[in-house]
Amino acid sequence: MPVLETKHFGKLSYEADSELEFPLGLPGFDDRKRFVAVHIVENDPLIYLQSLEDPALCFITMPILSVDPQYRLKVSGEDLGYLGLNSTRQPRIGDDVLCLSVLSIRETGPTANLLAPIVVNLRNRKAVQAVATESGYPHQFALMPQETPAQEALPHEAAIC
Amino acid sequence: MMSRREGETILIGDEIEIVIARIGRTRVKVGIRAPRETPVIAREVKLVRDENLAAAAAPPAAAALSGLLARLQPATGRARRR
C-alpha cells in the first residue's frame, strides 16, 4: 500500500486504486493531477482532497448535496468526455459520480464553491472540476451567513443596496 | 460598445483579433486570436482559479475546522440560484 508524507495529516497510506485522476488538474493547479479523498469520521461531512504530488496541497471539500440538497449538476459535454461518461445524459450524484464543493476558509466565514464542483466518475475515478458557466450558482456561497435571517432571505444583490 | 454581425471581426491593438463566428439563439461563438503569452479564458474559469488558490492557501487547521464543523450542521441549507 503506497504511503505519502503529507503536511497536514502526517503519513497517509492509501489503496493504490483509490487514487483520483484529474486529467486537466484544477484551475490554478493545472499540473496537479493525482489526489486522494481523505475522510475523517470526526470531521464528517468534510472530505479532504490531498494532492499526491504536493504534500502541502490539500483542499477542504464537502459533498455538494450537504451544502445544497437541491443542487442541480450540469456537466459540459467536454468534461463528460474527460470523465469517460456518456454525453447523452447528465450523471447522477451518488449513482454515477461523487460531487464535492471546494470550501474556502475566510475571515468572514467559510464559503463553498458551487460554480465549479469537483466531479468524480465512481467507476473509473477520473475527475474534473466542472465549471458550470451557465448555472448561475455562486463561487462563494456563504456556509454560515453573517446577516440576520430577514436579510438572508433577500437575494445577495438586493441585500447590498 | 460596438455592434457586429456574424462573421465580422474586432481588433484590439495589433495582435488581438476577435471574430464573431456564430450567433445562436442564446449564445455567441467567438473566435479569438491572441499572442501565446496572452491567456484567453472565460471569466468563470478565472473566478474558479482565484477561488482554488484562496482555498489552498488556508490549510485545514484543526481548531478552525472544529469551529466550522460545530457550526456547519444548522447552517447548511439550500443555495439560491441567481
gemmi code that builds the backbone of each chain (N, CA, C; Angstrom):
import gemmi

chains = {
    "A": [
        ("MET", (0.857, -1.198, 0.000), (0.000, 0.000, 0.000), (0.893, 1.247, 0.000)),
        ("PRO", (0.708, 2.143, -0.980), (1.566, 3.332, -1.023), (1.372, 4.205, 0.217)),
        ("VAL", (2.454, 4.834, 0.650), (2.388, 5.740, 1.794), (2.879, 7.110, 1.335)),
        ("LEU", (2.159, 8.139, 1.777), (2.517, 9.501, 1.377), (2.759, 10.317, 2.635)),
        ("GLU", (3.851, 11.079, 2.627), (4.109, 12.004, 3.730), (3.374, 13.305, 3.406)),
        ("THR", (2.397, 13.675, 4.219), (1.644, 14.897, 3.920), (1.917, 15.949, 4.978)),
        ("LYS", (1.643, 17.194, 4.637), (1.894, 18.290, 5.566), (0.868, 18.292, 6.695)),
        ("HIS", (-0.385, 18.005, 6.350), (-1.449, 18.195, 7.334), (-1.862, 16.913, 8.048)),
        ("PHE", (-1.613, 15.768, 7.431), (-2.083, 14.515, 8.032), (-0.926, 13.612, 8.433)),
        ("GLY", (0.322, 14.069, 8.275), (1.461, 13.205, 8.536), (1.504, 12.111, 7.489)),
        ("LYS", (1.895, 10.896, 7.888), (1.960, 9.783, 6.942), (0.549, 9.304, 6.620)),
        ("LEU", (0.312, 9.148, 5.327), (-1.018, 8.738, 4.897), (-0.849, 7.528, 3.989)),
        ("SER", (-1.437, 6.407, 4.392), (-1.370, 5.255, 3.488), (-2.708, 5.138, 2.777)),
        ("TYR", (-2.648, 4.725, 1.550), (-3.886, 4.673, 0.765), (-3.813, 3.513, -0.213)),
        ("GLU", (-4.977, 3.017, -0.561), (-5.056, 1.962, -1.574), (-4.712, 2.584, -2.928)),
        ("ALA", (-3.893, 1.871, -3.697), (-3.495, 2.421, -4.997), (-4.719, 2.693, -5.868)),
        ("ASP", (-5.754, 1.862, -5.731), (-6.921, 2.055, -6.605), (-7.895, 3.111, -6.072)),
        ("SER", (-7.525, 3.807, -4.990), (-8.389, 4.899, -4.521), (-7.925, 6.245, -5.062)),
        ("GLU", (-6.882, 6.184, -5.866), (-6.335, 7.419, -6.421), (-7.321, 8.056, -7.414)),
        ("LEU", (-7.479, 9.368, -7.305), (-8.322, 10.092, -8.252), (-7.430, 10.752, -9.291)),
        ("GLU", (-7.837, 10.649, -10.551), (-7.027, 11.238, -11.611), (-7.756, 12.422, -12.239)),
        ("PHE", (-7.154, 13.593, -12.133), (-7.670, 14.807, -12.782), (-6.846, 15.020, -14.048)),
        ("PRO", (-7.360, 14.627, -15.219), (-6.541, 14.730, -16.441), (-6.105, 16.166, -16.730)),
        ("LEU", (-6.904, 17.162, -16.284), (-6.582, 18.574, -16.560), (-6.045, 19.299, -15.331)),
        ("GLY", (-5.848, 18.594, -14.225), (-5.554, 19.292, -12.985), (-6.771, 20.093, -12.555)),
        ("LEU", (-6.555, 21.131, -11.734), (-7.633, 22.030, -11.347), (-7.217, 23.436, -11.745)),
        ("PRO", (-8.177, 24.335, -12.078), (-7.777, 25.700, -12.428), (-6.883, 26.293, -11.329)),
        ("GLY", (-5.728, 26.804, -11.737), (-4.748, 27.312, -10.773), (-3.734, 26.260, -10.369)),
        ("PHE", (-4.071, 25.001, -10.576), (-3.180, 23.884, -10.231), (-3.190, 22.882, -11.393)),
        ("ASP", (-2.875, 23.394, -12.565), (-3.045, 22.592, -13.776), (-2.146, 21.354, -13.823)),
        ("ASP", (-1.025, 21.405, -13.082), (-0.116, 20.253, -13.124), (-0.316, 19.319, -11.929)),
        ("ARG", (-1.359, 19.531, -11.161), (-1.660, 18.618, -10.051), (-2.788, 17.694, -10.499)),
        ("LYS", (-2.425, 16.473, -10.831), (-3.391, 15.589, -11.486), (-3.799, 14.380, -10.640)),
        ("ARG", (-3.091, 14.138, -9.540), (-3.388, 12.939, -8.737), (-3.721, 13.337, -7.300)),
        ("PHE", (-4.870, 12.898, -6.838), (-5.327, 13.228, -5.492), (-5.900, 11.973, -4.836)),
        ("VAL", (-6.021, 12.033, -3.515), (-6.859, 11.052, -2.820), (-7.874, 11.820, -1.964)),
        ("ALA", (-9.031, 11.221, -1.784), (-10.062, 11.809, -0.930), (-9.881, 11.227, 0.466)),
        ("VAL", (-9.699, 12.103, 1.453), (-9.470, 11.659, 2.828), (-10.713, 11.984, 3.647)),
        ("HIS", (-11.282, 10.942, 4.256), (-12.474, 11.139, 5.078), (-12.126, 10.800, 6.517)),
        ("ILE", (-12.287, 11.767, 7.410), (-12.023, 11.539, 8.830), (-13.370, 11.603, 9.528)),
        ("VAL", (-13.731, 10.486, 10.169), (-15.094, 10.349, 10.687), (-15.507, 11.535, 11.562)),
        ("GLU", (-14.605, 11.971, 12.459), (-14.969, 13.077, 13.368), (-15.238, 14.370, 12.598)),
        ("ASN", (-14.684, 14.467, 11.404), (-14.833, 15.715, 10.644), (-15.916, 15.621, 9.581)),
        ("ASP", (-16.726, 14.580, 9.651), (-17.836, 14.449, 8.721), (-18.705, 15.708, 8.803)),
        ("PRO", (-19.198, 16.304, 7.753), (-19.219, 15.814, 6.362), (-18.019, 16.262, 5.503)),
        ("LEU", (-16.946, 16.737, 6.133), (-15.833, 17.212, 5.318), (-15.086, 16.064, 4.645)),
        ("ILE", (-14.605, 16.325, 3.461), (-13.743, 15.385, 2.741), (-12.537, 16.195, 2.276)),
        ("TYR", (-11.352, 15.719, 2.631), (-10.136, 16.429, 2.236), (-9.635, 15.850, 0.920)),
        ("LEU", (-9.233, 16.749, 0.046), (-8.683, 16.319, -1.235), (-7.183, 16.577, -1.174)),
        ("GLN", (-6.442, 15.515, -0.930), (-4.989, 15.643, -0.729), (-4.265, 15.318, -2.030)),
        ("SER", (-3.386, 16.247, -2.440), (-2.570, 16.014, -3.638), (-1.539, 14.932, -3.354)),
        ("LEU", (-1.344, 14.033, -4.312), (-0.292, 13.014, -4.183), (1.034, 13.547, -4.709)),
        ("GLU", (0.978, 14.719, -5.349), (2.199, 15.270, -5.949), (2.768, 16.426, -5.137)),
        ("ASP", (1.966, 17.008, -4.269), (2.419, 18.125, -3.446), (1.916, 17.879, -2.023)),
        ("PRO", (2.808, 17.499, -1.106), (2.384, 17.137, 0.253), (1.664, 18.277, 0.972)),
        ("ALA", (1.897, 19.538, 0.533), (1.296, 20.682, 1.223), (-0.056, 21.070, 0.636)),
        ("LEU", (-0.408, 20.477, -0.505), (-1.647, 20.895, -1.171), (-2.820, 20.015, -0.755)),
        ("CYS", (-3.757, 20.644, -0.073), (-4.930, 19.899, 0.387), (-6.136, 20.824, 0.356)),
        ("PHE", (-7.163, 20.411, -0.333), (-8.400, 21.195, -0.372), (-9.378, 20.623, 0.653)),
        ("ILE", (-10.145, 21.513, 1.251), (-11.227, 21.077, 2.136), (-12.493, 21.096, 1.289)),
        ("THR", (-13.192, 19.993, 1.255), (-14.417, 19.936, 0.443), (-15.536, 19.294, 1.263)),
        ("MET", (-16.722, 19.378, 0.756), (-17.808, 18.572, 1.314), (-18.779, 18.210, 0.198)),
        ("PRO", (-19.534, 17.123, 0.390), (-20.467, 16.716, -0.661), (-21.395, 17.884, -0.995)),
        ("ILE", (-21.561, 18.118, -2.276), (-22.319, 19.311, -2.669), (-23.767, 19.225, -2.199)),
        ("LEU", (-24.299, 18.012, -2.064), (-25.683, 17.889, -1.599), (-25.801, 18.196, -0.109)),
        ("SER", (-24.673, 18.194, 0.617), (-24.700, 18.627, 2.013), (-24.752, 20.148, 2.099)),
        ("VAL", (-24.267, 20.809, 1.057), (-24.340, 22.271, 1.013), (-25.724, 22.672, 0.511)),
        ("ASP", (-26.163, 22.031, -0.546), (-27.449, 22.341, -1.163), (-28.099, 21.036, -1.628)),
        ("PRO", (-29.055, 20.534, -0.849), (-29.680, 19.246, -1.201), (-30.362, 19.267, -2.572)),
        ("GLN", (-30.666, 20.483, -3.064), (-31.342, 20.585, -4.363), (-30.369, 20.846, -5.503)),
        ("TYR", (-29.076, 20.763, -5.236), (-28.097, 21.182, -6.248), (-28.328, 20.436, -7.561)),
        ("ARG", (-28.341, 21.213, -8.633), (-28.540, 20.595, -9.950), (-27.222, 20.585, -10.714)),
        ("LEU", (-26.683, 19.410, -10.888), (-25.386, 19.257, -11.545), (-25.563, 19.316, -13.055)),
        ("LYS", (-24.729, 20.146, -13.683), (-24.735, 20.183, -15.149), (-23.286, 20.186, -15.612)),
        ("VAL", (-22.896, 19.099, -16.238), (-21.513, 18.936, -16.670), (-21.467, 19.122, -18.187)),
        ("SER", (-20.491, 19.905, -18.655), (-20.390, 20.156, -20.099), (-20.010, 18.870, -20.839)),
        ("GLY", (-20.332, 18.841, -22.107), (-20.001, 17.672, -22.924), (-18.515, 17.383, -22.910)),
        ("GLU", (-17.729, 18.444, -22.915), (-16.277, 18.275, -22.905), (-15.819, 17.602, -21.604)),
        ("ASP", (-16.350, 18.087, -20.471), (-15.973, 17.494, -19.184), (-16.456, 16.049, -19.075)),
        ("LEU", (-17.653, 15.771, -19.618), (-18.140, 14.380, -19.602), (-17.153, 13.487, -20.341)),
        ("GLY", (-16.576, 14.025, -21.427), (-15.574, 13.282, -22.181), (-14.349, 12.956, -21.323)),
        ("TYR", (-13.868, 13.950, -20.574), (-12.705, 13.710, -19.702), (-13.020, 12.692, -18.614)),
        ("LEU", (-14.290, 12.685, -18.200), (-14.696, 11.743, -17.152), (-14.946, 10.339, -17.716)),
        ("GLY", (-14.995, 10.240, -19.033), (-15.307, 8.954, -19.649), (-16.774, 8.599, -19.482)),
        ("LEU", (-17.629, 9.629, -19.437), (-19.063, 9.380, -19.255), (-19.819, 9.632, -20.549)),
        ("ASN", (-20.942, 8.965, -20.645), (-21.846, 9.122, -21.771), (-22.323, 10.570, -21.859)),
        ("SER", (-22.188, 11.154, -23.046), (-22.523, 12.570, -23.160), (-23.995, 12.800, -23.470)),
        ("THR", (-24.784, 11.728, -23.534), (-26.194, 11.929, -23.885), (-27.064, 12.228, -22.668)),
        ("ARG", (-26.535, 12.006, -21.489), (-27.328, 12.365, -20.300), (-26.419, 12.848, -19.189)),
        ("GLN", (-27.001, 13.607, -18.254), (-26.238, 14.135, -17.128), (-26.023, 13.028, -16.081)),
        ("PRO", (-24.830, 12.995, -15.472), (-24.582, 11.974, -14.456), (-25.396, 12.232, -13.189)),
        ("ARG", (-25.732, 11.161, -12.495), (-26.484, 11.286, -11.245), (-25.514, 11.262, -10.066)),
        ("ILE", (-25.677, 12.245, -9.178), (-24.823, 12.320, -7.992), (-25.126, 11.114, -7.109)),
        ("GLY", (-24.071, 10.408, -6.714), (-24.254, 9.242, -5.856), (-24.266, 7.950, -6.656)),
        ("ASP", (-24.970, 7.938, -7.797), (-25.024, 6.726, -8.618), (-23.836, 6.656, -9.579)),
        ("ASP", (-23.624, 7.758, -10.296), (-22.572, 7.781, -11.313), (-21.328, 8.512, -10.815)),
        ("VAL", (-21.552, 9.588, -10.093), (-20.428, 10.452, -9.711), (-20.506, 10.857, -8.246)),
        ("LEU", (-19.293, 11.176, -7.739), (-19.163, 11.857, -6.459), (-19.052, 13.339, -6.803)),
        ("CYS", (-19.770, 14.183, -6.080), (-19.761, 15.606, -6.415), (-19.447, 16.400, -5.154)),
        ("LEU", (-18.305, 17.105, -5.173), (-17.813, 17.801, -3.985), (-17.726, 19.293, -4.251)),
        ("SER", (-17.954, 20.077, -3.210), (-17.800, 21.525, -3.303), (-16.539, 21.912, -2.532)),
        ("VAL", (-15.690, 22.731, -3.166), (-14.447, 23.160, -2.523), (-14.753, 24.316, -1.572)),
        ("LEU", (-14.283, 24.195, -0.331), (-14.529, 25.235, 0.666), (-13.329, 26.161, 0.771)),
        ("SER", (-13.608, 27.437, 1.014), (-12.564, 28.401, 1.354), (-12.853, 28.880, 2.762)),
        ("ILE", (-11.810, 28.891, 3.597), (-11.997, 29.389, 4.959), (-11.515, 30.837, 4.964)),
        ("ARG", (-12.450, 31.773, 5.110), (-12.091, 33.185, 5.096), (-12.365, 33.784, 6.462)),
        ("GLU", (-11.851, 34.996, 6.663), (-12.086, 35.658, 7.946), (-13.571, 35.912, 8.151)),
        ("THR", (-14.273, 36.133, 7.055), (-15.699, 36.416, 7.155), (-16.541, 35.147, 7.268)),
        ("GLY", (-15.873, 33.996, 7.290), (-16.592, 32.729, 7.402), (-16.336, 31.857, 6.195)),
        ("PRO", (-16.621, 30.564, 6.328), (-16.341, 29.647, 5.213), (-17.331, 29.828, 4.062)),
        ("THR", (-16.828, 29.647, 2.852), (-17.699, 29.677, 1.682), (-17.495, 28.402, 0.875)),
        ("ALA", (-18.510, 28.046, 0.128), (-18.459, 26.854, -0.716), (-18.555, 27.278, -2.173)),
        ("ASN", (-17.728, 26.680, -2.993), (-17.749, 26.984, -4.427), (-18.781, 26.088, -5.107)),
        ("LEU", (-19.916, 26.679, -5.443), (-20.965, 25.909, -6.124), (-20.892, 26.090, -7.638)),
        ("LEU", (-20.076, 27.060, -8.070), (-19.930, 27.322, -9.505), (-19.136, 26.206, -10.181)),
        ("ALA", (-18.189, 25.636, -9.424), (-17.295, 24.650, -10.044), (-17.106, 23.438, -9.136)),
        ("PRO", (-18.083, 22.527, -9.141), (-17.945, 21.341, -8.300), (-16.879, 20.384, -8.835)),
        ("ILE", (-16.281, 19.642, -7.904), (-15.393, 18.546, -8.278), (-16.295, 17.348, -8.590)),
        ("VAL", (-16.143, 16.789, -9.769), (-16.973, 15.652, -10.171), (-16.061, 14.455, -10.414)),
        ("VAL", (-16.341, 13.350, -9.715), (-15.519, 12.145, -9.836), (-16.388, 11.021, -10.385)),
        ("ASN", (-15.952, 10.425, -11.480), (-16.644, 9.242, -12.007), (-16.366, 8.075, -11.060)),
        ("LEU", (-17.418, 7.537, -10.430), (-17.227, 6.490, -9.423), (-16.699, 5.197, -10.036)),
        ("ARG", (-16.861, 5.031, -11.360), (-16.446, 3.767, -11.962), (-14.968, 3.746, -12.339)),
        ("ASN", (-14.440, 4.893, -12.799), (-13.025, 4.866, -13.208), (-12.147, 5.859, -12.432)),
        ("ARG", (-12.767, 6.613, -11.507), (-12.042, 7.555, -10.639), (-11.369, 8.695, -11.403)),
        ("LYS", (-11.860, 8.934, -12.599), (-11.411, 10.142, -13.301), (-12.214, 11.324, -12.742)),
        ("ALA", (-11.550, 12.487, -12.666), (-12.196, 13.625, -12.019), (-11.921, 14.919, -12.766)),
        ("VAL", (-12.867, 15.843, -12.666), (-12.682, 17.195, -13.207), (-13.282, 18.188, -12.215)),
        ("GLN", (-12.810, 19.420, -12.274), (-13.530, 20.496, -11.607), (-14.373, 21.131, -12.698)),
        ("ALA", (-15.658, 20.873, -12.649), (-16.550, 21.211, -13.757), (-17.116, 22.610, -13.570)),
        ("VAL", (-16.602, 23.574, -14.328), (-17.084, 24.952, -14.215), (-18.447, 25.035, -14.892)),
        ("ALA", (-19.475, 25.323, -14.089), (-20.849, 25.360, -14.609), (-21.160, 26.778, -15.050)),
        ("THR", (-20.663, 27.128, -16.249), (-20.672, 28.525, -16.676), (-22.059, 29.153, -16.725)),
        ("GLU", (-23.089, 28.379, -17.032), (-24.401, 28.998, -17.199), (-25.361, 28.679, -16.060)),
        ("SER", (-24.835, 28.137, -14.975), (-25.728, 27.657, -13.920), (-26.271, 28.768, -13.045)),
        ("GLY", (-25.530, 29.874, -12.919), (-25.956, 30.924, -12.001), (-25.570, 30.646, -10.557)),
        ("TYR", (-24.932, 29.513, -10.288), (-24.503, 29.222, -8.914), (-23.284, 30.081, -8.554)),
        ("PRO", (-23.212, 30.527, -7.287), (-22.098, 31.391, -6.870), (-20.814, 30.599, -6.599)),
        ("HIS", (-19.671, 31.296, -6.743), (-18.401, 30.636, -6.416), (-18.044, 30.828, -4.955)),
        ("GLN", (-18.773, 31.719, -4.277), (-18.524, 31.919, -2.840), (-19.870, 31.903, -2.116)),
        ("PHE", (-20.403, 30.715, -1.925), (-21.681, 30.595, -1.214), (-21.378, 30.530, 0.282)),
        ("ALA", (-21.919, 31.496, 1.050), (-21.615, 31.552, 2.486), (-22.270, 30.373, 3.202)),
        ("LEU", (-21.430, 29.580, 3.902), (-21.966, 28.435, 4.642), (-22.609, 28.882, 5.944)),
        ("MET", (-22.090, 29.992, 6.483), (-22.655, 30.497, 7.727), (-22.873, 31.993, 7.562)),
        ("PRO", (-23.971, 32.366, 6.906), (-24.190, 33.785, 6.605), (-24.163, 34.623, 7.866)),
        ("GLN", (-23.551, 35.826, 7.738), (-23.424, 36.722, 8.891), (-24.699, 37.544, 9.083)),
        ("GLU", (-25.469, 37.698, 8.010), (-26.643, 38.568, 8.075), (-27.716, 37.980, 8.992)),
        ("THR", (-28.661, 38.824, 9.333), (-29.806, 38.347, 10.095), (-30.691, 37.534, 9.153)),
        ("PRO", (-31.547, 36.674, 9.695), (-32.383, 35.842, 8.820), (-33.214, 36.662, 7.834)),
        ("ALA", (-33.678, 37.847, 8.258), (-34.519, 38.654, 7.356), (-33.727, 39.080, 6.123)),
        ("GLN", (-32.498, 39.537, 6.356), (-31.667, 39.952, 5.225), (-31.258, 38.747, 4.392)),
        ("GLU", (-31.057, 37.654, 5.078), (-30.604, 36.454, 4.397), (-31.627, 35.992, 3.356)),
        ("ALA", (-32.888, 36.293, 3.608), (-33.927, 35.842, 2.689), (-33.895, 36.595, 1.360)),
        ("LEU", (-33.194, 37.748, 1.342), (-33.140, 38.531, 0.112), (-32.029, 38.027, -0.794)),
        ("PRO", (-32.195, 38.212, -2.092), (-31.080, 37.912, -2.987), (-29.893, 38.792, -2.624)),
        ("HIS", (-28.691, 38.291, -2.878), (-27.478, 39.000, -2.485), (-27.466, 40.423, -3.044)),
        ("GLU", (-27.853, 40.580, -4.294), (-27.803, 41.887, -4.944), (-28.682, 42.886, -4.197)),
        ("ALA", (-29.838, 42.412, -3.744), (-30.752, 43.306, -3.049), (-30.219, 43.654, -1.660)),
        ("ALA", (-29.528, 42.702, -1.032), (-29.068, 42.914, 0.336), (-28.005, 43.995, 0.421)),
        ("ILE", (-27.260, 44.207, -0.650), (-26.179, 45.183, -0.574), (-26.613, 46.562, -1.032)),
        ("CYS", (-27.846, 46.706, -1.513), (-28.313, 48.026, -1.970), (-28.532, 48.948, -0.781)),
    ],
    "B": [
        ("MET", (-18.820, 50.163, -26.435), (-19.787, 49.259, -27.067), (-19.580, 49.273, -28.585)),
        ("MET", (-19.814, 48.155, -29.181), (-19.625, 48.041, -30.622), (-20.581, 46.958, -31.122)),
        ("SER", (-21.291, 47.209, -32.174), (-22.178, 46.189, -32.725), (-21.480, 45.480, -33.877)),
        ("ARG", (-21.614, 44.175, -33.934), (-21.001, 43.397, -35.003), (-21.981, 42.347, -35.497)),
        ("ARG", (-21.841, 41.979, -36.740), (-22.660, 40.887, -37.286), (-21.823, 39.622, -37.317)),
        ("GLU", (-22.550, 38.506, -37.546), (-21.869, 37.225, -37.666), (-20.782, 37.313, -38.741)),
        ("GLY", (-19.624, 36.788, -38.468), (-18.533, 36.781, -39.433), (-17.650, 38.015, -39.363)),
        ("GLU", (-18.086, 39.036, -38.640), (-17.279, 40.254, -38.561), (-16.246, 40.164, -37.435)),
        ("THR", (-15.285, 41.059, -37.510), (-14.116, 40.959, -36.638), (-13.889, 42.255, -35.873)),
        ("ILE", (-13.322, 42.101, -34.695), (-12.898, 43.255, -33.894), (-11.402, 43.096, -33.661)),
        ("LEU", (-10.663, 44.197, -33.769), (-9.230, 44.148, -33.459), (-8.982, 44.917, -32.166)),
        ("ILE", (-8.155, 44.343, -31.300), (-7.729, 45.053, -30.088), (-6.215, 45.201, -30.208)),
        ("GLY", (-5.756, 46.409, -30.431), (-4.335, 46.610, -30.707), (-3.978, 45.915, -32.005)),
        ("ASP", (-2.715, 45.580, -32.157), (-2.264, 44.954, -33.405), (-2.334, 43.442, -33.362)),
        ("GLU", (-2.425, 42.897, -32.143), (-2.180, 41.468, -32.035), (-3.382, 40.634, -31.625)),
        ("ILE", (-4.470, 41.292, -31.225), (-5.617, 40.515, -30.751), (-6.791, 40.713, -31.701)),
        ("GLU", (-7.334, 39.582, -32.152), (-8.397, 39.596, -33.136), (-9.559, 38.772, -32.595)),
        ("ILE", (-10.751, 39.349, -32.647), (-11.935, 38.642, -32.147), (-12.931, 38.514, -33.286)),
        ("VAL", (-13.288, 37.289, -33.623), (-14.230, 37.043, -34.716), (-15.550, 36.560, -34.133)),
        ("ILE", (-16.642, 37.199, -34.536), (-17.963, 36.712, -34.136), (-18.293, 35.571, -35.097)),
        ("ALA", (-18.027, 34.354, -34.671), (-18.111, 33.228, -35.589), (-19.561, 32.814, -35.855)),
        ("ARG", (-20.366, 32.751, -34.768), (-21.758, 32.348, -34.980), (-22.628, 32.932, -33.883)),
        ("ILE", (-23.806, 33.390, -34.268), (-24.740, 33.924, -33.277), (-25.922, 32.974, -33.206)),
        ("GLY", (-26.075, 32.349, -32.054), (-27.194, 31.425, -31.872), (-28.314, 32.119, -31.123)),
        ("ARG", (-29.273, 31.326, -30.681), (-30.431, 31.905, -30.003), (-30.029, 32.470, -28.633)),
        ("THR", (-29.231, 31.711, -27.890), (-28.876, 32.172, -26.541), (-27.370, 32.311, -26.333)),
        ("ARG", (-26.580, 31.944, -27.326), (-25.145, 32.068, -27.132), (-24.439, 32.466, -28.417)),
        ("VAL", (-23.265, 33.021, -28.228), (-22.476, 33.515, -29.348), (-21.160, 32.752, -29.373)),
        ("LYS", (-20.775, 32.318, -30.544), (-19.488, 31.639, -30.666), (-18.455, 32.662, -31.144)),
        ("VAL", (-17.406, 32.805, -30.358), (-16.416, 33.838, -30.620), (-15.059, 33.185, -30.851)),
        ("GLY", (-14.392, 33.580, -31.920), (-13.035, 33.106, -32.165), (-12.049, 34.182, -31.714)),
        ("ILE", (-11.006, 33.793, -31.026), (-10.047, 34.775, -30.511), (-8.644, 34.390, -30.945)),
        ("ARG", (-7.972, 35.328, -31.595), (-6.571, 35.091, -31.949), (-5.733, 36.066, -31.134)),
        ("ALA", (-4.845, 35.534, -30.308), (-4.044, 36.392, -29.429), (-2.644, 35.819, -29.320)),
        ("PRO", (-1.660, 36.648, -28.944), (-0.305, 36.128, -28.776), (-0.283, 35.025, -27.714)),
        ("ARG", (0.645, 34.112, -27.866), (0.729, 32.954, -26.983), (0.785, 33.358, -25.504)),
        ("GLU", (1.460, 34.490, -25.233), (1.650, 34.874, -23.821), (0.406, 35.546, -23.221)),
        ("THR", (-0.613, 35.791, -24.053), (-1.845, 36.385, -23.525), (-2.849, 35.272, -23.234)),
        ("PRO", (-3.122, 35.020, -21.964), (-4.075, 33.943, -21.667), (-5.487, 34.345, -22.088)),
        ("VAL", (-6.205, 33.415, -22.676), (-7.601, 33.659, -23.046), (-8.455, 32.630, -22.315)),
        ("ILE", (-9.191, 33.071, -21.315), (-10.053, 32.150, -20.569), (-11.384, 32.825, -20.285)),
        ("ALA", (-12.416, 31.996, -20.051), (-13.714, 32.543, -19.651), (-13.569, 33.133, -18.249)),
        ("ARG", (-14.347, 34.173, -17.962), (-14.237, 34.828, -16.659), (-14.489, 33.836, -15.516)),
        ("GLU", (-15.435, 32.926, -15.717), (-15.737, 31.963, -14.661), (-14.521, 31.127, -14.298)),
        ("VAL", (-13.717, 30.796, -15.303), (-12.533, 29.969, -15.039), (-11.538, 30.744, -14.176)),
        ("LYS", (-11.434, 32.055, -14.420), (-10.548, 32.874, -13.582), (-11.086, 32.938, -12.148)),
        ("LEU", (-12.408, 33.079, -12.009), (-13.001, 33.094, -10.666), (-12.664, 31.806, -9.930)),
        ("VAL", (-12.789, 30.683, -10.642), (-12.543, 29.386, -10.016), (-11.062, 29.243, -9.675)),
        ("ARG", (-10.209, 29.724, -10.565), (-8.771, 29.640, -10.291), (-8.418, 30.444, -9.038)),
        ("ASP", (-8.924, 31.683, -8.965), (-8.640, 32.517, -7.791), (-9.199, 31.872, -6.525)),
        ("GLU", (-10.388, 31.273, -6.682), (-11.021, 30.631, -5.535), (-10.204, 29.423, -5.073)),
        ("ASN", (-9.697, 28.645, -6.011), (-8.864, 27.488, -5.663), (-7.586, 27.926, -4.961)),
        ("LEU", (-6.974, 29.011, -5.462), (-5.743, 29.496, -4.838), (-6.031, 29.937, -3.400)),
        ("ALA", (-7.173, 30.607, -3.197), (-7.544, 31.030, -1.840), (-7.831, 29.820, -0.964)),
        ("ALA", (-8.516, 28.830, -1.541), (-8.879, 27.631, -0.767), (-7.628, 26.877, -0.327)),
        ("ALA", (-6.652, 26.787, -1.225), (-5.438, 26.029, -0.921), (-4.531, 26.785, 0.046)),
        ("ALA", (-4.689, 28.113, 0.098), (-3.816, 28.913, 0.963), (-4.214, 28.789, 2.429)),
        ("ALA", (-5.460, 28.450, 2.682), (-5.913, 28.302, 4.073), (-5.866, 26.832, 4.454)),
        ("PRO", (-4.809, 26.389, 5.128), (-4.680, 24.968, 5.430), (-5.715, 24.516, 6.450)),
        ("PRO", (-6.057, 23.257, 6.405), (-7.119, 22.759, 7.297), (-6.644, 22.634, 8.742)),
        ("ALA", (-6.457, 23.775, 9.405), (-6.024, 23.751, 10.800), (-7.142, 23.165, 11.657)),
        ("ALA", (-6.758, 22.293, 12.547), (-7.762, 21.524, 13.298), (-8.704, 22.423, 14.097)),
        ("ALA", (-8.187, 23.456, 14.734), (-9.029, 24.310, 15.583), (-10.086, 25.028, 14.751)),
        ("ALA", (-9.633, 25.617, 13.650), (-10.568, 26.333, 12.787), (-11.643, 25.388, 12.292)),
        ("LEU", (-11.215, 24.169, 12.000), (-12.159, 23.202, 11.451), (-13.184, 22.770, 12.471)),
        ("SER", (-12.743, 22.570, 13.721), (-13.725, 22.107, 14.693), (-14.785, 23.190, 14.881)),
        ("GLY", (-14.369, 24.464, 14.828), (-15.347, 25.546, 14.901), (-16.289, 25.503, 13.724)),
        ("LEU", (-15.711, 25.279, 12.542), (-16.515, 25.188, 11.321), (-17.502, 24.030, 11.432)),
        ("LEU", (-16.972, 22.899, 11.887), (-17.823, 21.712, 11.942), (-18.982, 21.907, 12.906)),
        ("ALA", (-18.677, 22.492, 14.062), (-19.726, 22.677, 15.066), (-20.848, 23.535, 14.504)),
        ("ARG", (-20.459, 24.497, 13.662), (-21.471, 25.437, 13.158), (-22.061, 24.995, 11.816)),
        ("LEU", (-21.457, 24.004, 11.233), (-21.908, 23.593, 9.889), (-23.326, 23.051, 9.889)),
        ("GLN", (-23.604, 22.184, 10.834), (-24.852, 21.414, 10.770), (-26.101, 22.279, 10.600)),
        ("PRO", (-26.331, 23.278, 11.496), (-27.592, 24.011, 11.338), (-27.579, 25.006, 10.179)),
        ("ALA", (-26.390, 25.370, 9.718), (-26.318, 26.490, 8.772), (-26.504, 26.075, 7.325)),
        ("THR", (-26.232, 24.820, 7.025), (-26.289, 24.447, 5.613), (-27.738, 24.315, 5.171)),
        ("GLY", (-28.001, 24.861, 4.017), (-29.380, 24.808, 3.527), (-29.351, 24.903, 2.020)),
        ("ARG", (-30.408, 25.314, 1.491), (-30.493, 25.368, 0.049), (-29.849, 26.640, -0.465)),
        ("ALA", (-28.993, 26.497, -1.450), (-28.354, 27.667, -2.043), (-29.285, 28.283, -3.066)),
        ("ARG", (-29.184, 29.592, -3.153), (-30.009, 30.260, -4.148), (-29.280, 30.311, -5.475)),
        ("ARG", (-30.061, 30.207, -6.513), (-29.507, 30.410, -7.856), (-29.870, 31.801, -8.284)),
        ("ARG", (-28.899, 32.473, -8.881), (-29.171, 33.844, -9.302), (-29.896, 33.859, -10.632)),
    ],
}
model = gemmi.Model(1)
for chain_id, residues in chains.items():
    chain = gemmi.Chain(chain_id)
    for i, (resn, *xyz) in enumerate(residues, 1):
        res = gemmi.Residue()
        res.name, res.seqid = resn, gemmi.SeqId(i, " ")
        for name, pos in zip(("N", "CA", "C"), xyz):
            atom = gemmi.Atom()
            atom.name, atom.element = name, gemmi.Element(name[0])
            atom.pos, atom.b_iso = gemmi.Position(*pos), 0.0
            res.add_atom(atom)
        chain.add_residue(res)
    model.add_chain(chain)
structure = gemmi.Structure()
structure.add_model(model)
structure.setup_entities()
